[in-house]
Amino acid sequence: MSKIEKSAAVVDQSPLIFVKHGADQTSVFNSNCSNIVLLSFIRKSCGCDASVKQVDLIPSNLGDKALAPLGLFTRPTSPAKEELQPRGTYILLQVKEDEPGVRTFLPLLDSEDGRKLRSMIEGKVFDTVKKPGKEPAKGVKKK
C-alpha cells in the first residue's frame, strides 16, 4: 500500500463530522471526545447566542421518516465517535426543555434544509430520545 493510499484510508476512518448551521454554513469537528465536550465546542464555535443553553444534532438525511434528534446531551460522558458516523453530516439543533422530560428542538440552520427540518419536527415533542439503532424489543413497554 502506497503512502497516498494509507493517507486516504486514515482520512476515511477519521472521526471528523460536518455540522450545518447558521446561514447555510458547514463546519468540521473532531468527534474523538465525549459528547459534552463536542456539543459545548460546537455551540461556541457555531456562534450560538447566550439564549441557546443546550444543543444536539440530527442527521441531515431529511428523507428518513424515522428522523429524530440523536440525544447526545443525554449521554454526556459517552464517546461521541461511537455515536456519530465518520464524515457524517448533521444539522445543529437548539434543545428547549418546556417541562421536565419534555423537550422541543429547533434547527439552527437558515437554509432550505433548515426550513424543511423545522416543518418536519414542528409540533413534535420528544419526551425520550433514542440511541440510533436501539429499538426496544417487541412486546416490551417503554418506561
C-alpha positions, 0 to 999 in steps of 0.5 A, a space after each residue: 500500500 502506497 503512502 497516498 493510499 494509507 493517507 486516504 484510508 486514515 482520512 476515511 476512518 477519521 472521526 471528523 463530522 460536518 455540522 450545518 448551521 447558521 446561514 447555510 454554513 458547514 463546519 468540521 469537528 473532531 468527534 474523538 471526545 465525549 459528547 459534552 465536550 463536542 456539543 459545548 465546542 460546537 455551540 461556541 464555535 457555531 456562534 450560538 447566542 447566550 439564549 441557546 443553553 443546550 444543543 444536539 444534532 440530527 442527521 441531515 438525511 431529511 428523507 428518513 421518516 424515522 428522523 429524530 434528534 440523536 440525544 447526545 446531551 443525554 449521554 454526556 460522558 459517552 464517546 461521541 465517535 461511537 455515536 456519530 458516523 465518520 464524515 457524517 453530516 448533521 444539522 445543529 439543533 437548539 434543545 428547549 426543555 418546556 417541562 421536565 422530560 419534555 423537550 422541543 428542538 429547533 434547527 439552527 440552520 437558515 437554509 432550505 434544509 433548515 426550513 424543511 427540518 423545522 416543518 418536519 419536527 414542528 409540533 413534535 415533542 420528544 419526551 425520550 430520545 433514542 440511541 440510533 439503532 436501539 429499538 426496544 424489543 417487541 412486546 416490551 413497554 417503554 418506561 
